[in-house]
Amino acid sequence: MSYDYKISIVMPVFNASKDLSFALDSILNQTMNLSDIEVIMVDDCSTDNSLSIIQEYCGKYSNFKVIELKENIGAAYGPRNIGLKHVTGEYVMFLDSDDRFHENACETLYHTISSNDADIAFARYRRIYPEKKLILKSYSPYTDNISEYKDDLVDGVNLTGITSFLWKHFFSRLIYGKLKNLNSDKIFIKNINDHPELFKILPSIWTKIYKTNFIKEHNLEFPPFISGEDLNFVVKSFFLTDSIIFLNETIIHDYYMRNTENDKSITKNINYSLVYDSLDSYYHCSEICKDFKFKKSNIILNPFLLNWISLYKQSNLSKSEKDELYKIIDSMSGIYKNGFISRFLIFFIKLLLKT
């Protein structure tokens, strides 16, 4: 099968005018030949001037394309799935409209996946807090030489005082365990069951490159969740393949954590839909693990359930809404039993929803 491009980059866009140009310029600035890259932007009925910015880039570059949706879907899963149907590149990458690739992102991932004939390759990212002037590196279960940044999960930016101390010295170790010594930048994975620790890494779809044929062969799609759609996509893809490459020492993406009122994304506005969809997506993930007979789903889901508890406590839900959430966690308790912490989290969430 012939392809028009080496890489297709799929970008969902909704009211991103403030940061969109920075994201698109990070593609223009790639060390890889721009003519080898296709950019597919799917505009989810933006009400600001995002579409005008997109059209400006499309007018200048023939490989920049736009799909204008007629109705707002309201979450990234829809635009991503639609974008996937239009790719003409041999490989697929993803970029959010408010984040940025490092200059060597495309070239690094393309060389890694193509030279090894793998289905999936991925690297790491920096988590950037502009208001706090703080930069953290993404968590890896392996030791590394990236000493200039602290870890984004173990050294959580939002924790202070005794809570921070307990998390860094007790809870984080309990959940994430001790780091393994990889002694290499590159790890080859034939069977994810042999490297379950990789599931401790956040899904970060924008650090990954996929073989297009692999996605089409397995009809891979992002499930319809506001939050957690990338988790399910990544987990399922890892189970389906026998060729993954992880670049432990390589950072290729900047993930921006903006928290001002004007910059809050859908997943930062805590309402019932977000709280419900997040929990439902974790239940969906537990079902995927069951389908693939993966017995260590606690490695994946315990951190997310712990985070969900924090999310829930920031919401203000009615009794009927809590009852709907209880149905999900009750169903999940039937298949999510691996380990004391898992059972305790399920029990604790049930207790929360009944008080």
Disulfide bonds with the S-S distance in Angstrom:
none
